């Protein structure tokens, strides 16, 4: 935008104004309530340490410096339509899962007793720009500490405002593209509007609200809206999503769920981590190399008492080089939790803890997605039983889909491998992204489903997002 066009956009008020060029003296406008016309200079302070900018991000001063200290949100001492729109947005920002107190709404609306009318107007202008930049950041990436690490251009949205775009359209363009996010945001509006009339205004203003089931549901939705804002890797075009609290796995294709399966995830003591990966292959009738932590914690004492446990459960004993050892020739009495110089490997078969299919994807936690030999556990509603890996009920069906890319079509090759009951590695022509996430509520078809906060992560987010409860008025 040219400087002349910017001037026109910012200074057309229904009255005649004189255009100025860079370097000329700015037009002085009479602002009602100012002591004299000389005080009514319609521009922001050019000194970065001016009290008008106190406690405000440095980017705010930089913005006004780059635009010749012209004002954006005010005309002649009053809010212009842009300013009115931004203040209205902040007043109702709880519908977006954000808090009006985060953007100093009370200060924006107040005329400070220790400031002149002109100083109050300038301070309000700076606060509104500061609020706009913060809202832009929070809508894009959330407001938890992790969002502060994201490098992004938060000035561009403000420049779009100057190009005559509306506040709401700019903010809407910054929100996450996920359908689940927008479904949850719509559910949040319904939840807030359904609150009892005696607490709804307090919720919208982020004032003190007594603990209640209705308000906790509002917070739960807000927490999960925030989680979607932090999402950067998930693609609904073609991917797998494991939602830990729902104990479910979903396959997405073209923005729709085309397949789902019950899962078993880590117990609270051994939680399944949130992660990203790509399934590049899977193995039929796999070995299970027992992690050392499980071997020493769960099997060590059993083996010391009776080495027959190994043969009964199809365990091989390997040295550190992978050589097979004779379990009966080992002096297990010399072993301990801190000294366990062997590896336990469970042979393939229906009794294998990994079941008959293991999906392989690189991740720093060593987490696996696999079948299981304990199918009865899928009958439980809360399925947090594993050591951190993810067991799934429909592993066979997923294997077929990964090969055929059609949920209604089976692979003859996979059918043969499963019939042969021996190990085969199947490399995928189209590797499949997999995302493990933690959402404690989900909205679809105008229904909100709430899931157990199995790892107590919601409470930590409540403390981070809301801090101490607001003071009671």
For each residue, the residues with C-beta under 8 A, 3 or more apart:
1: 5 6 9 159 162 163
2: 5 6
3: 6 7 21 22 68
4: 7 8 19
5: 1 2 8 9
6: 1 2 3 9 10 67 70 162
7: 3 4 10 11 19 20 70
8: 4 5 11 12 19
9: 1 5 6 12 162 163 164
10: 6 7 70 71 72 162
11: 7 8 17 27 70
12: 8 9 17
13: 17 75 76 80
14:
15:
16:
17: 11 12 13 27 29
18: 27
19: 4 7 8
20: 7 24 25 26 27
21: 3 24
22: 3 68
23:
24: 20 21
25: 20
26: 20 41 42 43 68 70
27: 11 17 18 20 42
28: 37 38 40 41 42
29: 17 40 42 76
30: 34 37 40 76
31: 34 39 40 42 76 77 117 118 121
32: 76 77
33: 77 117
34: 30 31 37 39 40 77 116 117 118
35: 39 116
36: 39 40
37: 28 30 34 40
38: 28 41
39: 31 34 35 36 118
40: 28 29 30 31 34 36 37 118
41: 26 28 38
42: 26 27 28 29 31 70 71 76
43: 26 46 68 69 70 71
44: 52 64 69 70 71 122 125 126
45: 50 52 53 69 122
46: 43 65 69
47: 50
48: 53 58 61
49: 53
50: 45 47 53
51: 54 119 123
52: 44 45 119 122 123 125 126
53: 45 48 49 50 56 60 61 126
54: 51
55:
56: 53 60 61 126 127 130
57: 60 130 133 134
58: 48 61 62
59: 62 63 133 154 155
60: 53 56 57 63 64 126 129 130 133
61: 48 53 56 58 64 65
62: 58 59 65 66
63: 59 60 66 67 129 155 158
64: 44 60 61 67 69 70 126 129
65: 46 61 62 69
66: 62 63
67: 6 63 64 70 162
68: 3 22 26 43
69: 43 44 45 46 64 65
70: 6 7 10 11 26 42 43 44 64 67
71: 10 42 43 44 74 75 125
72: 10 82 83 125 128 129 158 161 162
73: 79 80 82 83 86 124 125 128 129
74: 71 77 78 79 80 83 121 124 125
75: 13 71 78 79 80
76: 13 29 30 31 32 42
77: 31 32 33 34 74 117 118 121
78: 74 75
79: 73 74 75 83 84 87
80: 13 73 74 75 83 84
81: 84 85
82: 72 73 85 86 161 167
83: 72 73 74 79 80 86 87 128
84: 79 80 81 87 88
85: 81 82 88 89 166 167 168
86: 73 82 83 89 90 128 131 132 167
87: 79 83 84 90 91 105 108 109 128
88: 84 85 91 92
89: 85 86 92 93 135 167 168 171
90: 86 87 93 100 103 105 108 131 135
91: 87 88 100 105 204
92: 88 89 95 204
93: 89 90 96 98 99 100 103 135
94: 97 98 99 100 192 203 204 205 206
95: 92 185 188 189 192
96: 93 139 185 188 225
97: 94 185 188 221 222 225 226
98: 93 94 102 103 135 138 139 143
99: 93 94 102 206 466
100: 90 91 93 94 103 105 204 205 206
101: 104 105 106 206 470
102: 98 99 134 138 143
103: 90 93 98 100 108 130 131 134 135
104: 101 107 108 127 130 131
105: 87 90 91 100 101 108 109 131
106: 101 109 110
107: 104 110 123 124 127
108: 87 90 103 104 105 124 127 128 131
109: 87 105 106
110: 106 107 120
111: 115 117 120
112: 115 119 120 123
113:
114:
115: 111 112 119 120 123
116: 34 35 119 120
117: 31 33 34 77 111 120 121
118: 31 34 39 40 77 121 122
119: 51 52 112 115 116 122 123
120: 110 111 112 115 116 117 123 124
121: 31 74 77 117 118 124 125
122: 44 45 52 118 119 125 126
123: 51 52 107 112 115 119 120 126 127
124: 73 74 107 108 120 121 127 128
125: 44 52 71 72 73 74 121 122 128 129
126: 44 52 53 56 60 64 122 123 129 130
127: 56 104 107 108 123 124 130 131
128: 72 73 83 86 87 108 124 125 131 132
129: 60 63 64 72 73 125 126 132 133 158
130: 56 57 60 103 104 126 127 133 134
131: 86 90 103 104 105 108 127 128 134 135
132: 86 128 129 135 136 157 158 161 167
133: 57 59 60 129 130 136 137 154 155 158
134: 57 102 103 130 131 137 138
135: 89 90 93 98 103 131 132 138 139 171
136: 132 133 139 140 154 157 158 170 171 174
137: 133 134 140 141 143 147 150 152 154
138: 98 102 134 135 141 142 143 147 229
139: 96 98 135 136 171 174 175 229
140: 136 137 150 152 154 174 175 176 229
141: 137 138 147 150 152 229 230
142: 138 146 147 226 227 229 230
143: 98 102 137 138 147 226 465
144: 147 226 230 461 464 465
145: 148 149 464
146: 142 149 150 230
147: 137 138 141 142 143 144 150 229 230
148: 145
149: 145 146
150: 137 140 141 146 147
151:
152: 137 140 141
153: 156
154: 59 133 136 137 140 157 158
155: 59 63 133 158 159
156: 153 159 160
157: 132 136 154 160 161 170 171 173 174
158: 63 72 129 132 133 136 154 155 161 162
159: 1 155 156 162 163
160: 156 157 163 165 170
161: 72 82 132 157 158 165 167 170
162: 1 6 9 10 67 72 158 159
163: 1 9 159 160
164: 9
165: 160 161 169 170
166: 85 169 170
167: 82 85 86 89 132 161 170 171
168: 85 89 171 172
169: 165 166 172 173
170: 136 157 160 161 165 166 167 173 174
171: 89 135 136 139 157 167 168 174 175
172: 168 169 175
173: 157 169 170
174: 136 139 140 157 170 171
175: 139 140 171 172 181 182 185 229
176: 140 181 228 229 231
177: 181
178: 181 182 228 231 234 236
179: 182 183 236 255
180: 183 184 228 439 442 443 444
181: 175 176 177 178 184 185 225 228 229 231
182: 175 178 179 185 186
183: 179 180 186 187 443 444
184: 180 181 187 188 221 224 225 228 441 442 443 448
185: 95 96 97 175 181 182 188 189 225
186: 182 183 189 190 443
187: 183 184 190 191 221 443 446 448
188: 95 96 97 184 185 191 192 218 221 222 225
189: 95 185 186 192 193
190: 186 187 193 194
191: 187 188 194 195 214 217 218 221 448
192: 94 95 188 189 195 200 203 204 218
193: 189 190 200
194: 190 191 214
195: 191 192 199 200 203 214 215 218
196: 199 200 214
197: 200
198:
199: 195 196 202 203 209 210 212 214 215
200: 192 193 195 196 197 203 204
201: 204 205 207
202: 199 205 206 207 208 209
203: 94 192 195 199 200 206 207 209 215 218
204: 91 92 94 100 192 200 201
205: 94 100 201 202
206: 94 99 100 101 202 203 470
207: 201 202 203 470 471 472 473
208: 202 469 470 471 472 473
209: 199 202 203 212 215
210: 199 215
211: 215 216
212: 199 209 215 216
213: 216 217
214: 191 194 195 196 199 217 218
215: 195 199 203 209 210 211 212 218 219
216: 211 212 213 219 220
217: 191 213 214 220 221 448 450
218: 188 191 192 195 203 214 215 221 222
219: 215 216 222 223 462 466
220: 216 217 223 224 440 441 450 458
221: 97 184 187 188 191 217 218 224 225 441 443 448
222: 97 188 218 219 225 226 465
223: 219 220 226 227 440 458 461 462 465
224: 184 220 221 227 228 439 440 441 442
225: 96 97 181 184 185 188 221 222 228 229
226: 97 142 143 144 222 223 229 230 461 465
227: 142 223 224 230 231 437 438 439
228: 176 178 180 181 184 224 225 231
229: 138 139 140 141 142 147 175 176 181 225 226
230: 141 142 144 146 147 226 227
231: 176 178 181 227 228 234 437
232:
233: 276 433 435
234: 178 231 239 241 435 437
235: 238 239 252 433
236: 178 179 239 252 254 255 256
237: 252 253 254 255
238: 235 252 253 254 430 432 433
239: 234 235 236 251 252 432 433 434 435
240: 249 250 251 252 279 432 433 434 435
241: 234 249 250 252 434 435 437
242: 248 249 250 263 265 272 369 390 434 435 436 437
243: 246 247 248 249 250 437 438 439 442 451
244: 247 265 271 272 274 436 437 438 454 455
245: 438 439 440 451 452 453 454
246: 243 439 442 449 451
247: 243 244 262 263 264 265 382 383 384 451
248: 242 243 260 261 262 263
249: 240 241 242 243 260 261 262 263 369 390 392 398
250: 240 241 242 243 257 259 260
251: 239 240 257 258 259 260 398 401 407
252: 235 236 237 238 239 240 241 255 256 257 258
253: 237 238 256 258
254: 236 237 238
255: 179 236 237 252
256: 236 252 253
257: 250 251 252 260
258: 251 252 253 407
259: 250 251 394 397 398 401 407
260: 248 249 250 251 257
261: 248 249 392 393 394 395 397 398
262: 247 248 249 378 383 392 393 394
263: 242 247 248 249 383 390 391 392 393
264: 247 372 377 378 383 384 385 386 390 391 392
265: 242 244 247 271 272 383 384 386 390 454
266: 270 271 272 384 386 387 388 389
267: 270 271 384 385 386 387
268: 271 384 454 455 456
269:
270: 266 267 386 387 388
271: 244 265 266 267 268 388 455
272: 242 244 265 266 367 386 388 389 390 436
273: 365 367 388 436
274: 244 436 437 438
275: 363 364 365 367 435 436
276: 233 363 433 434 435 436
277: 361 362 363 433 434
278: 361 362 431 432 433 434
279: 240 282 359 360 361 369 402 428 431 432 433 434
280: 360 361 427 428 431
281: 360 425 426 427 428
282: 279 357 358 359 360 399 402 425 426 428
283: 286 357 358 360 423 424 425 426
284: 356 357 399 414 417 418 422 423 424 426
285: 348 349 352 356 417 421 422 423 424
286: 283 348 352 354 356 357 358 370 423
287: 345 346 347 348 352 423
288: 345 346 352 353 354
289: 343 344 345
290: 294 295 299 315 343 344 345 346
291: 294 295 366 387
292: 295 296 340 343
293: 296 297 387
294: 290 291 297 298 299 387
295: 290 291 292 298 299 300 340 343 344
296: 292 293 299 300 337 340
297: 293 294 300 337
298: 294 295 302
299: 290 294 295 296 302 303 309 344
300: 295 296 297 303 304 335 336 337 340
301: 304 305
302: 298 299 305 306 309
303: 299 300 306 307 309 310 332
304: 300 301 332 333 335
305: 301 302 309
306: 302 303 309
307: 303 310 311 327 328 332
308: 311 312
309: 299 302 303 305 306 312 313 315
310: 303 307 313 315 316 317 327 344
311: 307 308 314 315 327
312: 308 309
313: 309 310 346 351
314: 311 346 347 349 351 352
315: 290 309 310 311 327 344 345 346 347
316: 310 324 344 345 346 347
317: 310 324 325 326 327 330 342 343 344 345
318: 321 322 323 324 325 342 343 344 345
319: 322 323 325 341 342 343
320: 341 342 343
321: 318
322: 318 319 343
323: 318 319
324: 316 317 318
325: 317 318 319 329 330 342
326: 317 329 330
327: 307 310 311 315 317 330
328: 307
329: 325 326
330: 317 325 326 327 342
331: 334
332: 303 304 307 335
333: 304
334: 331 339
335: 300 304 332 339 340 341
336: 300 339 340
337: 296 297 300 340
338:
339: 334 335 336
340: 292 295 296 300 335 336 337
341: 319 320 335
342: 317 318 319 320 325 330
343: 289 290 292 295 317 318 319 320 322
344: 289 290 295 299 310 315 316 317 318
345: 287 288 289 290 315 316 317 318
346: 287 288 290 313 314 315 316 352 353 354
347: 287 314 315 316 352
348: 285 286 287 352 356 421 422 423
349: 285 314 352 421
350: 355 356 373
351: 313 314 373
352: 285 286 287 288 314 346 347 348 349 355 356 373
353: 288 346 372 373
354: 286 288 346 357 358 368 370 371 372
355: 350 352 358 370 371 372 373 391 395
356: 284 285 286 348 350 352 371 395 396 418 421
357: 282 283 284 286 354 370 371 395 396 398 399
358: 282 283 286 354 355 368 369 370 371
359: 279 282 368 369 370 395 398 399 402
360: 279 280 281 282 283 368
361: 277 278 279 280 369 434
362: 277 278
363: 275 276 277 366 367
364: 275
365: 273 275 388
366: 291 363
367: 272 273 275 363 388 389 390 436
368: 354 358 359 360 389 390
369: 242 249 279 358 359 361 389 390 392 434
370: 286 354 355 357 358 359 389 390 391 392 395
371: 354 355 356 357 358 391 392 395 396
372: 264 353 354 355 375 377 391 392
373: 350 351 352 353 355
374: 377 391
375: 372 378 393
376: 379
377: 264 372 374 380 383 385 391
378: 262 264 375 383 393
379: 376
380: 377 383 385
381:
382: 247 452 454
383: 247 262 263 264 265 377 378 380
384: 247 264 265 266 267 268 454
385: 264 267 377 380
386: 264 265 266 267 270 272 389 390 391
387: 266 267 270 291 293 294
388: 266 270 271 272 273 365 367
389: 266 272 367 368 369 370 386
390: 242 249 263 264 265 272 367 368 369 370 386 436
391: 263 264 355 370 371 372 374 377 386
392: 249 261 262 263 264 369 370 371 372 395 398
393: 261 262 263 375 378
394: 259 261 262 397 398
395: 261 355 356 357 359 370 371 392 398 399
396: 356 357 371 399 400 414 418
397: 259 261 394 400 401 407
398: 249 251 259 261 357 359 392 394 395 401 402
399: 282 284 357 359 395 396 402 403 411 414 426
400: 396 397 403 404 409 410 411 414
401: 251 259 397 398 404 405 406 407
402: 279 282 359 398 399 405 428 430 432
403: 399 400 411 413 414 426 428
404: 400 401 409 410 411
405: 401 402 430
406: 401 409
407: 251 258 259 397 401
408:
409: 400 404 406
410: 400 404 414 415
411: 399 400 403 404 414 415
412: 415 416
413: 403 416 417 426
414: 284 396 399 400 403 410 411 417 418 426
415: 410 411 412 418 419
416: 412 413 419 420
417: 284 285 413 414 420 422 424 426
418: 284 356 396 414 415 421
419: 415 416
420: 416 417 424
421: 285 348 349 356 418
422: 284 285 348 417
423: 283 284 285 286 287 348
424: 283 284 285 417 420
425: 281 282 283
426: 281 282 283 284 399 403 413 414 417
427: 280 281
428: 279 280 281 282 402 403 431 432
429:
430: 238 402 405
431: 278 279 280 428
432: 238 239 240 278 279 402 428
433: 233 235 238 239 240 276 277 278 279
434: 239 240 241 242 276 277 278 279 361 369
435: 233 234 239 240 241 242 275 276
436: 242 244 272 273 274 275 276 367 390
437: 227 231 234 241 242 243 244 274
438: 227 243 244 245 274 455 457
439: 180 224 227 243 245 246 442 451
440: 220 223 224 245 450 451 452 453 457 458
441: 184 220 221 224 448 449 450 451
442: 180 184 224 243 246 439 448 449 451
443: 180 183 184 186 187 221 446 447 448 449
444: 180 183 447
445:
446: 187 443
447: 443 444
448: 184 187 191 217 221 441 442 443
449: 246 441 442 443
450: 217 220 440 441
451: 243 245 246 247 439 440 441 442 454
452: 245 382 440
453: 245 440 456 457 458 459
454: 244 245 265 268 382 384 451
455: 244 268 271 438
456: 268 453 459 460
457: 438 440 453 460 461
458: 220 223 440 453 461 462
459: 453 456 462 463
460: 456 457 463 464
461: 144 223 226 457 458 464 465
462: 219 223 458 459 465 466
463: 459 460 466 467
464: 144 145 460 461 467
465: 143 144 222 223 226 461 462
466: 99 219 462 463 469
467: 463 464
468:
469: 208 466
470: 101 206 207 208
471: 207 208
472: 207 208
473: 207 208
